[in-house]
Amino acid sequence: MPTRAKIGLLLCMLWAWLAGCGEHAADAQPGLRLLSVLYGQYRAAHRGQLPANEADFKRFIVSERAEALKQGGVSSVDELFVSDRDHKPLVIRYRNDRQWPLEGVVAYEQEGADGVRHIATDLGGAAELTDEQFNSRTASGSNASKG
């Protein structure tokens, strides 16, 4: 990874750690935080572009960040893309998602649990939103449930 990209990634992670995103941290799902960091690394390695699709993002993780999976306690890349709580695939933002409903969010749970959804932020962090907060941050409250 070029030095400039490393510096950018470190600054992004530091900013996320210092600033947070105002919601409760999603400590119950460390894989979501890892996914957020890997998403940022993808963007740093691809001049700011979003992953084209799930296969593109997974290919990047497996070929260039496999060690991060091991260090994060994730046994497979597929495990990283599924919520630990609702056991459904995470909704992840890809390049052609023109009407993405949540500003500053790169992934979120389809349903969540107990009236709370975990989200991955574009700053390398994770947080939780109540259903009410989640729905108020989406354009119509219904676009966000699509996977």
RATA-V775890 format. One record per residue. N is the residue number from 1. PSI is psi as a letter, one per 30 degrees, with the letter a starting at -180 (none if undefined). D_FIRST is the distance of its C-alpha to the first C-alpha in Angstrom with 2 decimals. Layout:
n=N psi=PSI d_first=D_FIRST
n=N psi=PSI d_first=D_FIRST
This chain:
n=1 psi=k d_first=0.00
n=2 psi=l d_first=3.82
n=3 psi=e d_first=6.50
n=4 psi=e d_first=8.34
n=5 psi=e d_first=6.51
n=6 psi=e d_first=6.60
n=7 psi=e d_first=10.11
n=8 psi=e d_first=11.05
n=9 psi=e d_first=10.39
n=10 psi=e d_first=12.31
n=11 psi=e d_first=14.96
n=12 psi=e d_first=15.39
n=13 psi=e d_first=15.95
n=14 psi=e d_first=18.22
n=15 psi=e d_first=20.13
n=16 psi=e d_first=20.69
n=17 psi=e d_first=21.95
n=18 psi=e d_first=24.22
n=19 psi=e d_first=25.49
n=20 psi=a d_first=25.80
n=21 psi=g d_first=27.28
n=22 psi=f d_first=30.94
n=23 psi=l d_first=31.57
n=24 psi=k d_first=31.97
n=25 psi=k d_first=28.90
n=26 psi=i d_first=28.65
n=27 psi=f d_first=28.54
n=28 psi=f d_first=30.33
n=29 psi=i d_first=27.35
n=30 psi=f d_first=24.19
n=31 psi=e d_first=22.68
n=32 psi=e d_first=22.88
n=33 psi=e d_first=20.85
n=34 psi=e d_first=18.16
n=35 psi=e d_first=18.35
n=36 psi=e d_first=17.98
n=37 psi=e d_first=14.81
n=38 psi=e d_first=13.30
n=39 psi=e d_first=14.72
n=40 psi=e d_first=12.99
n=41 psi=e d_first=9.53
n=42 psi=e d_first=10.78
n=43 psi=e d_first=11.94
n=44 psi=e d_first=8.93
n=45 psi=f d_first=7.18
n=46 psi=h d_first=10.71
n=47 psi=h d_first=11.91
n=48 psi=f d_first=14.00
n=49 psi=k d_first=15.77
n=50 psi=l d_first=17.29
n=51 psi=k d_first=17.22
n=52 psi=e d_first=20.05
n=53 psi=a d_first=21.85
n=54 psi=e d_first=21.86
n=55 psi=e d_first=21.23
n=56 psi=e d_first=18.09
n=57 psi=e d_first=16.71
n=58 psi=e d_first=17.92
n=59 psi=e d_first=16.49
n=60 psi=e d_first=12.91
n=61 psi=e d_first=13.75
n=62 psi=e d_first=15.52
n=63 psi=f d_first=13.24
n=64 psi=f d_first=9.80
n=65 psi=g d_first=11.15
n=66 psi=e d_first=14.53
n=67 psi=e d_first=14.42
n=68 psi=e d_first=14.34
n=69 psi=e d_first=17.51
n=70 psi=e d_first=19.18
n=71 psi=e d_first=18.52
n=72 psi=g d_first=19.83
n=73 psi=g d_first=22.90
n=74 psi=k d_first=22.48
n=75 psi=f d_first=24.02
n=76 psi=l d_first=22.86
n=77 psi=e d_first=20.75
n=78 psi=e d_first=24.15
n=79 psi=e d_first=25.28
n=80 psi=f d_first=22.53
n=81 psi=g d_first=24.00
n=82 psi=k d_first=27.55
n=83 psi=k d_first=29.21
n=84 psi=f d_first=30.57
n=85 psi=e d_first=33.57
n=86 psi=f d_first=34.88
n=87 psi=g d_first=33.33
n=88 psi=l d_first=32.47
n=89 psi=k d_first=29.25
n=90 psi=l d_first=27.32
n=91 psi=j d_first=27.47
n=92 psi=k d_first=23.97
n=93 psi=k d_first=23.25
n=94 psi=l d_first=22.10
n=95 psi=e d_first=21.89
n=96 psi=g d_first=25.63
n=97 psi=i d_first=26.95
n=98 psi=e d_first=28.87
n=99 psi=h d_first=31.11
n=100 psi=k d_first=28.82
n=101 psi=f d_first=31.27
n=102 psi=j d_first=29.26
n=103 psi=k d_first=27.51
n=104 psi=g d_first=24.51
n=105 psi=k d_first=24.49
n=106 psi=f d_first=22.09
n=107 psi=l d_first=24.20
n=108 psi=l d_first=27.63
n=109 psi=k d_first=30.28
n=110 psi=e d_first=32.93
n=111 psi=e d_first=35.82
n=112 psi=a d_first=34.74
n=113 psi=k d_first=37.55
n=114 psi=h d_first=40.44
n=115 psi=g d_first=40.00
n=116 psi=k d_first=36.37
n=117 psi=k d_first=33.12
n=118 psi=k d_first=29.69
n=119 psi=l d_first=26.96
n=120 psi=k d_first=23.18
n=121 psi=l d_first=22.29
n=122 psi=g d_first=19.63
n=123 psi=g d_first=18.86
n=124 psi=g d_first=17.64
n=125 psi=a d_first=21.19
n=126 psi=l d_first=24.23
n=127 psi=l d_first=27.84
n=128 psi=k d_first=31.20
n=129 psi=k d_first=33.65
n=130 psi=l d_first=37.29
n=131 psi=e d_first=38.48
n=132 psi=e d_first=40.24
n=133 psi=e d_first=37.14
n=134 psi=e d_first=35.13
n=135 psi=e d_first=37.90
n=136 psi=f d_first=38.37
n=137 psi=f d_first=34.69
n=138 psi=l d_first=34.89
n=139 psi=e d_first=36.71
n=140 psi=f d_first=39.59
n=141 psi=f d_first=38.91
n=142 psi=f d_first=39.10
n=143 psi=e d_first=36.04
n=144 psi=f d_first=33.77
n=145 psi=f d_first=35.34
n=146 psi=k d_first=34.29
n=147 psi=none d_first=31.59
